[in-house]
Amino acid sequence: QVRLVESGGGLVQPGGSLRLSCAGSGFTFRGYDMSWYRQPPGMEREMVATATSRNRGGTVLYTDSVKGRFTISRDNSKQMLYLQMDNLKPEDTAVYYCHAEVPRSGLGGWGQGTQVTVSS
């Protein structure tokens, strides 16, 4: 059973940085594509960044609005996923979710989310 627990959210001023962490358990972490999604207030959930598993190429993808500011990374040995967020903007305010998936298998799950608020 996929279990994901996010941490690291909080309140930060524009231009500041935060590092989100996601601890995975109950599944073979290295075999899953791992992603960060976010859901701003009143809006739909959107993909922020994805790090595919090594056997699917180890590819890193970002949504255009965070390119050059956010960095996704994974440590398979620790079953951890990270999102380093720099130069944060008010429009980055959202609940951030960790997601694990084996594409087209039905295997995967979501974390409970962590709030990120960017405001002066």
Summary of the structure (lengths in Angstrom):
residues: 120
radius of gyration: 13.7
end to end distance: 39.9
largest distance: 43.2
contacts: 357
relative contact order: 0.32
helix: 10%
strand: 52%
